[in-house]
Amino acid sequence: MKITKEQVQEIIRRRRKGESAESLAQAFGIRAQSVNYHVKRAGPEKQGKRKYTKRAFTEIALQPPTTEASDVAIILVKPSSLRKVLEGLGYANS
């Protein structure tokens, strides 16, 4: 059975919300493999905008050290760059 573009979009939406491929296949009169094909073909779900900008991370890194700021700096910065940031903040080179 051929399905419309609108039905494909509905299948993708419902599958991403967690509905099983089998139940969608039954509802639209197609095979579960076809459901999975359409979802895979659609690609990954588009993500929203980043929560933090690069500037925001820089501002966090320049704040007095807190667990959160230290964790962010360690995750985002290479070790050699992190050393420079810490020296710039007045921490001794260890």
C-alpha positions in Angstrom: 0.0 0.0 0.0 1.3 3.4 -0.9 1.2 6.1 1.8 1.1 9.9 1.4 3.8 12.4 2.4 1.5 13.5 5.2 1.2 9.9 6.5 5.0 9.5 6.4 5.4 12.7 8.5 2.8 11.3 11.0 4.6 8.0 11.2 7.9 9.7 11.8 6.4 12.0 14.5 4.6 9.2 16.3 7.6 6.8 16.1 9.9 9.4 17.6 7.5 9.9 20.4 7.9 6.2 21.2 5.1 4.4 19.4 6.2 1.0 18.2 6.9 0.3 14.6 4.5 -2.7 14.7 1.5 -0.6 15.9 2.2 2.1 13.4 2.5 -0.5 10.6 -0.8 -2.0 11.6 -2.4 1.5 11.8 -1.2 2.5 8.3 -1.4 -0.8 6.6 2.3 -1.2 5.9 5.1 -3.4 7.2 7.1 -2.5 10.3 10.3 -2.5 8.1 8.7 0.3 6.0 8.0 2.3 9.2 11.6 2.0 10.2 12.8 2.8 6.7 10.9 6.1 6.7 12.1 7.1 10.1 15.7 6.3 9.2 15.5 8.1 5.9 14.2 11.2 7.7 17.5 11.4 9.6 18.1 12.5 13.1 15.6 14.8 14.8 16.5 18.5 14.4 17.9 19.9 17.6 17.0 23.3 19.1 19.5 26.1 19.5 22.4 25.5 21.8 21.7 26.4 25.4 25.0 28.3 25.7 26.9 30.3 23.2 30.7 30.2 22.9 30.8 33.6 24.6 28.7 32.3 27.5 31.2 29.5 28.0 34.1 32.0 28.0 32.3 34.1 30.6 31.7 31.1 32.8 35.4 30.1 32.5 36.4 33.6 33.6 34.2 33.6 36.7 35.8 32.8 40.1 36.2 29.0 40.2 33.2 27.0 41.1 32.5 23.3 40.5 30.3 24.2 37.6 32.7 26.6 35.9 35.7 24.2 36.5 33.7 21.3 35.0 32.7 23.4 31.9 36.3 24.6 31.4 37.7 21.1 31.7 35.2 19.6 29.2 35.6 22.3 26.6 39.2 23.2 26.7 42.3 21.2 25.7 44.7 20.6 28.6 47.3 23.0 27.2 44.7 25.7 26.8 43.2 25.0 30.2 46.6 25.6 31.7 46.8 29.0 30.1 43.3 29.9 31.3 44.2 28.9 34.9 47.4 30.9 34.7 45.5 33.9 33.5 43.1 33.5 36.4 46.1 33.6 38.8 46.4 30.0 39.6 49.9 28.6 40.0 51.2 26.1 37.4 51.2 22.7 39.0 
